[in-house]
Amino acid sequence: MGMTMVEKILARATGQAAVKAGDVVEPKVDLAMSHENAALVLNQFLEIYKDTGLEARVWDPSKIAIIFDHRVPAESSKTATNQKKVREFVAKQGITKFHDIRGDEGGICHQILPENGYVRPGCVVVGTDSHTTSHGALGAFAFGIGATEMASVWALGSVLNVEVPGTIKVVATGKFPKHVLPKDLILYLIGKISAEGANFKVIEFHGEAIRKMDTSGRLTICNMSVEAGATSGIVPPDAETLRYLKEVAGVRETVAVFGPDPDAVYDQVVEIDVSSLEPQIACPHTVDNVKPVSAVAGTPIQQIVIGSCTNGRLDDIEVAAKILKGKKVARGVRMLIFPASGRIFREAMAKGYLTTLMEAGALVANSGCGPCLGVHQGALGDGEVALSTTNRNFKGRMGNPNSEVYLCSPAVAAASALTGVITDPRRER
């Protein structure tokens, strides 16, 4: 019997010829990632060694990545103190994959890992963040774990008691129409199968539309696979994967690529023709409350957000800049742009995209997670409505349970910024 992508990866990570869905394994980890919650992980890690008389040392400092992104710059003395503790720990342990609050190498963890070549096809990647699923875009099995589990990984280098998940195969065919983007595909899929439709499973993406999709789009669809309940999303590596690793991530060594077996067994197969898709909107307060843009067009909005680990890459910013070039954001609308990394910020600045957006009336913020969470940037007022390219619209997600968040693509967000209401970007102004 053939194996799916995740079965092949877990077989390799456990030194077995084959595994199947339902098996319980303890895979070796290729990369373990945390952000500011590394402060909590290190407390749990030190607890493991308490009263043992042994020095607390991580299993392999070269396989741990820590990125500050959720609260940057620090918004409180508590956050700053925790970040200070992590810096001291990183220095003591010799962890070199550390990205502090810097304009040259900082950014959101799920952008920093791929653009620096930290993730490779076939790797097992764990992170103390649910959107670790993003890294399946490069053919890795990437999934989120808790702080206690991560402390164990730091000590042992493996994840205990992992049940091999079943796999849903998604086949996306056809060609995307103008202003219909990968974000629309993943929103449509989540709406189709529901927020629990992929619980404890992996979503494996195939088809012509995926093969022609660049890595940025693949990061988007894998990032939001968790919103359908998936343990991970994954795209079998191909020529585009190799191109990205070489040209963007600067990887020089040979990278092996492989796919699932032709006779792999899937729990479900979902087929989507993207050529018939229209822009999609996830309405409050769940990500699977998805409707075509035509169903909610005209809804007034007070804040537009473009950015995050989902849609804060260069092509996302380019889409918005092209739509807003020479025009103005509607009065009464706040438009926030936050690139996913310092590198993307600089590239968007060099290409003139940020100048275009600022001249239109947008406010450009530093790279980080702030406006997505509304913790220290971009919080909404009572009764306000936001339209956002981020990945969650739960009640209170942008800092206020008395507000509403709609999710969309960068094209919908930019078109709506011009009108002050949710707008179909296919209707040129």
C-alpha positions in Angstrom: 0.0 0.0 0.0 1.4 3.4 -1.0 2.0 6.3 1.4 0.8 9.9 1.5 3.3 12.7 2.0 2.9 12.8 5.7 3.3 9.0 6.0 6.5 9.2 4.0 7.9 12.0 6.1 7.1 10.3 9.4 8.5 7.0 8.2 11.8 8.8 7.5 11.7 10.6 10.8 11.2 7.4 12.7 13.6 5.2 10.7 10.9 2.9 9.5 10.2 1.6 6.0 6.6 2.6 6.2 3.9 3.9 8.6 0.2 4.3 8.1 -2.6 6.5 9.5 -3.4 5.6 13.1 0.1 4.4 14.0 1.7 6.1 17.0 5.2 7.3 16.4 7.9 9.5 18.0 9.5 11.4 15.1 12.8 13.2 15.3 12.4 16.9 14.8 14.3 18.8 12.1 13.3 22.3 13.3 11.6 23.6 16.5 10.3 27.1 16.4 8.9 29.5 19.0 8.2 33.2 19.2 7.8 35.3 22.4 6.2 32.3 24.0 9.7 30.8 24.2 9.7 32.5 27.6 7.1 30.0 28.7 8.8 27.1 27.0 12.1 27.8 28.7 10.5 27.9 32.1 9.0 24.4 31.4 12.4 23.3 30.0 14.3 24.4 33.1 11.7 22.5 35.2 12.6 19.3 33.5 16.2 19.6 34.8 15.2 20.8 38.3 16.6 18.6 41.1 18.5 16.4 38.6 21.9 18.0 39.1 22.3 18.1 35.3 23.0 21.2 33.3 20.0 22.3 31.2 21.1 22.1 27.6 19.0 21.9 24.5 19.4 18.8 22.4 20.7 20.7 19.3 20.9 24.5 19.2 21.2 24.5 15.4 17.7 23.0 15.1 15.9 25.6 17.3 14.6 28.9 15.8 13.2 31.7 18.0 11.7 34.9 16.4 10.2 37.8 18.2 7.1 38.9 16.3 3.9 39.0 18.4 4.7 42.0 20.5 7.3 44.1 18.6 8.5 46.5 19.8 7.6 45.4 23.3 4.3 47.1 24.5 4.9 46.5 28.3 7.6 46.0 30.9 6.3 42.4 31.3 6.8 41.6 27.6 10.2 43.4 27.5 11.4 41.4 30.6 10.3 38.1 29.0 12.1 39.0 25.8 15.2 39.8 27.8 15.0 36.4 29.5 14.8 34.7 26.0 17.8 36.7 24.7 19.9 35.6 27.7 18.8 31.9 27.2 19.5 32.1 23.4 23.0 33.4 24.1 23.8 30.8 26.8 22.5 27.9 24.7 24.2 29.0 21.4 21.0 29.2 19.4 21.9 31.0 16.2 18.6 31.0 14.4 17.4 33.9 16.6 15.7 36.9 15.1 15.4 39.8 17.4 13.5 43.1 16.9 15.5 44.3 13.9 14.7 45.9 10.6 17.3 43.9 8.7 16.5 40.3 9.8 13.3 40.5 11.8 9.7 39.7 11.0 6.9 37.2 11.5 8.1 33.7 12.3 6.2 32.0 9.5 7.9 34.2 6.9 11.3 34.2 8.5 11.6 30.4 8.5 11.0 29.9 4.7 12.9 33.0 3.5 16.0 32.0 5.4 16.0 28.4 4.2 15.3 26.9 7.6 12.6 24.6 6.2 13.3 21.9 3.6 11.1 19.3 1.9 10.6 16.2 4.0 11.4 17.9 7.3 9.4 17.6 10.5 8.8 21.1 11.8 7.1 21.9 15.1 6.2 25.3 16.5 4.5 26.8 19.5 2.0 28.5 17.1 -1.0 27.1 15.4 -0.1 28.6 12.0 3.1 26.5 11.9 1.1 24.6 9.3 2.4 27.3 6.9 5.6 25.5 6.3 4.0 22.6 4.6 4.2 24.9 1.5 7.8 23.7 1.2 6.9 20.0 1.5 7.5 19.7 5.2 5.2 18.2 7.8 4.8 21.2 10.0 2.4 21.5 13.0 1.7 23.3 16.2 2.4 22.0 19.7 2.1 23.4 23.2 4.8 24.9 25.4 5.2 21.8 27.5 5.6 19.6 24.4 8.1 22.0 23.1 10.1 21.9 26.3 10.3 18.1 25.8 11.4 18.6 22.2 14.2 21.0 23.3 15.4 18.3 25.7 14.9 15.2 23.5 14.8 16.3 19.9 11.7 14.3 19.2 7.9 14.5 19.6 6.3 11.9 21.8 3.2 9.9 20.9 2.3 11.4 17.5 -0.6 9.6 15.8 0.0 9.5 12.1 -2.9 11.6 10.7 -5.1 10.6 7.8 -5.0 12.8 4.7 -7.5 14.8 2.7 -6.4 15.3 -0.9 -7.5 18.6 -2.4 -7.2 18.8 -6.2 -7.4 22.4 -7.5 -7.8 22.6 -11.2 -8.2 25.5 -13.7 -6.8 29.0 -13.9 -7.4 31.8 -11.4 -9.5 34.6 -12.8 -8.2 38.2 -12.5 -8.4 39.4 -8.8 -9.1 35.9 -7.6 -6.2 34.7 -5.4 -5.0 31.7 -3.4 -6.6 33.3 -0.3 -10.0 32.9 -2.1 -9.2 29.2 -2.7 -8.5 28.4 0.9 -11.4 30.4 2.2 -13.7 28.6 -0.2 -12.3 25.2 0.9 -12.8 26.1 4.6 -16.3 27.1 3.9 -17.0 23.9 1.9 -15.6 21.4 4.5 -16.2 23.5 7.7 -13.9 24.6 10.5 -13.9 21.0 11.7 -13.9 19.2 8.4 -10.2 18.3 8.5 -9.8 17.7 12.3 -6.6 15.7 13.0 -5.9 15.3 9.4 -3.5 16.7 6.8 -4.6 18.5 3.8 -2.5 17.6 0.8 -2.8 20.0 -2.1 -2.6 18.9 -5.8 -3.7 20.0 -9.2 -2.8 22.4 -12.0 -3.7 25.5 -10.0 -1.3 24.4 -7.2 1.5 23.5 -9.6 1.3 27.0 -11.2 1.0 28.7 -7.8 4.1 30.4 -6.4 5.4 29.7 -2.9 3.8 32.8 -1.5 0.4 31.4 -2.5 1.2 28.0 -1.1 2.2 29.5 2.2 -1.2 31.2 2.3 -3.2 28.0 1.7 -1.1 25.9 4.1 -1.2 28.7 6.7 -5.0 28.6 6.8 -5.4 24.8 6.6 -5.5 24.9 10.4 -8.7 26.9 10.2 -10.4 23.8 8.8 -9.1 21.9 11.8 -6.1 20.4 10.0 -3.0 19.2 11.8 -1.1 20.5 8.8 -1.4 21.5 5.1 1.2 20.3 2.7 2.2 20.8 -1.0 4.4 18.1 -2.5 7.7 19.7 -3.4 8.4 20.5 -7.1 10.3 22.8 -9.4 8.7 25.9 -7.8 9.9 24.6 -4.4 13.5 24.3 -5.6 13.3 27.7 -7.3 12.2 29.4 -4.1 14.8 27.7 -2.0 17.6 28.6 -4.4 16.5 32.1 -5.5 14.8 33.4 -2.4 16.1 31.4 0.5 19.7 31.2 -0.9 19.9 27.4 -0.3 23.0 26.1 -2.2 23.1 22.4 -1.2 21.2 19.8 -3.1 17.6 19.4 -1.9 15.8 16.1 -2.4 12.1 16.3 -3.5 9.5 13.5 -3.5 5.8 13.1 -3.6 3.1 10.7 -2.3 2.9 7.3 -3.9 0.4 6.9 -6.8 -1.5 4.4 -4.8 -1.6 6.4 -1.6 -4.9 6.0 0.4 -6.8 9.2 1.2 -9.6 9.7 3.6 -11.3 12.1 1.2 -10.8 13.8 -2.1 -12.1 17.3 -2.7 -12.0 18.8 -6.2 -12.2 22.5 -6.9 -12.1 24.3 -10.2 -10.6 27.7 -9.4 -11.6 29.2 -12.8 -15.2 29.4 -11.5 -14.3 31.0 -8.2 -15.2 34.5 -7.3 -13.6 36.5 -4.4 -14.5 35.0 -1.1 -15.2 36.6 2.3 -15.2 35.0 5.7 -17.9 36.7 7.8 -17.9 37.2 11.6 -17.3 35.4 13.8 -15.9 32.2 12.3 -13.5 31.4 9.5 -15.9 28.9 7.9 -18.7 31.5 7.6 -17.7 32.0 4.0 -19.7 33.8 1.3 -18.9 35.1 -2.1 -18.1 38.8 -2.1 -21.3 39.6 -4.0 -23.3 38.4 -1.0 -21.8 41.0 1.3 -20.8 43.8 -1.0 -21.7 47.2 0.3 -21.1 46.4 4.0 -19.5 49.5 5.6 -16.0 49.1 7.1 -13.8 51.3 9.3 -10.5 49.5 9.1 -8.6 47.7 6.4 -5.6 45.5 7.3 -3.2 44.0 4.8 -0.4 41.9 6.1 0.3 39.0 8.6 1.9 35.6 8.1 -1.0 34.9 5.7 -0.9 37.8 3.2 2.0 40.1 4.1 4.4 39.1 1.3 5.7 41.1 -1.5 3.1 40.0 -4.1 0.3 40.8 -1.6 1.6 44.3 -1.2 2.0 44.7 -4.9 -1.6 43.7 -5.5 -2.8 46.4 -3.2 -0.4 49.0 -4.5 -1.5 48.5 -8.1 -5.2 48.9 -7.2 -4.6 52.0 -5.1 -2.0 53.7 -7.3 -3.0 57.3 -8.0 -6.1 57.0 -5.8 -7.1 57.7 -2.2 -8.4 55.6 0.6 -11.9 56.6 1.5 -12.4 59.1 4.2 -13.4 57.5 7.5 -11.3 54.4 6.7 -8.1 53.5 8.3 -5.8 51.3 6.2 -2.9 49.5 7.9 -0.1 47.7 6.0 2.3 45.5 7.8 4.8 43.5 5.7 5.6 40.0 6.9 9.3 40.6 7.3 12.0 43.3 7.3 13.2 41.9 4.0 9.8 42.2 2.4 9.4 45.7 3.9 12.7 46.8 2.3 11.8 45.2 -1.1 8.4 46.8 -1.1 10.0 50.1 -0.3 12.6 49.7 -3.1 9.9 48.9 -5.6 7.9 52.0 -4.6 4.9 50.0 -3.3 5.0 51.5 0.2 5.2 55.0 -1.2 2.2 54.4 -3.4 0.2 53.0 -0.5 1.2 55.9 1.8 0.3 58.5 -0.8 -3.1 56.8 -1.1 -3.5 57.3 2.7 -2.4 53.9 4.1 -0.4 53.7 7.3 2.6 51.4 7.0 3.6 49.6 10.3 6.6 47.5 11.2 6.8 43.8 10.5 5.1 41.8 13.2 1.8 40.4 14.3 0.4 43.5 16.0 -2.7 44.4 13.8 -3.7 40.8 13.4 -4.0 40.4 17.1 -5.0 43.9 18.1 -2.8 43.6 21.2 -0.8 46.7 20.8 -1.5 47.9 17.2 -4.7 48.3 15.3 -7.3 47.5 17.9 -10.9 48.2 16.9 -13.4 50.4 18.7 -16.8 49.3 19.9 -19.1 48.6 16.9 -16.4 49.0 14.4 -15.9 46.6 11.4 -12.6 45.5 9.9 -11.8 43.9 6.6 -8.5 42.0 6.9 -6.2 39.7 4.9 -5.3 37.9 8.2 -6.3 34.4 9.1 -8.8 34.6 12.0 -12.0 36.6 12.7 -13.0 35.2 16.0 -14.8 37.5 18.4 -12.2 39.8 20.0 -9.5 38.8 17.6 -8.5 42.5 16.9 -8.6 43.4 20.5 -12.3 44.1 21.0 -15.2 41.5 21.4 -17.6 44.3 20.5 -16.3 44.6 16.9 -16.5 42.5 13.8 -13.8 41.2 11.5 -14.2 40.0 7.9 -11.4 38.1 6.1 -10.5 38.5 2.5 -7.7 38.6 -0.1 -5.4 41.6 -0.7 -7.4 42.5 -3.9 -10.7 42.7 -2.0 -9.1 44.7 0.8 -7.5 47.2 -1.5 -10.6 47.7 -3.6 -12.7 48.2 -0.5 -10.3 50.7 0.9 -11.2 53.0 -2.0 -15.0 52.8 -1.4 -15.3 52.4 2.4 -17.5 49.3 1.9 -16.8 45.7 1.0 -16.2 45.8 -2.8 -15.7 43.3 -5.6 -12.2 44.0 -7.0 -13.3 42.7 -10.4 -15.4 45.8 -10.8 -12.7 48.3 -11.9 -13.2 51.9 -10.6 
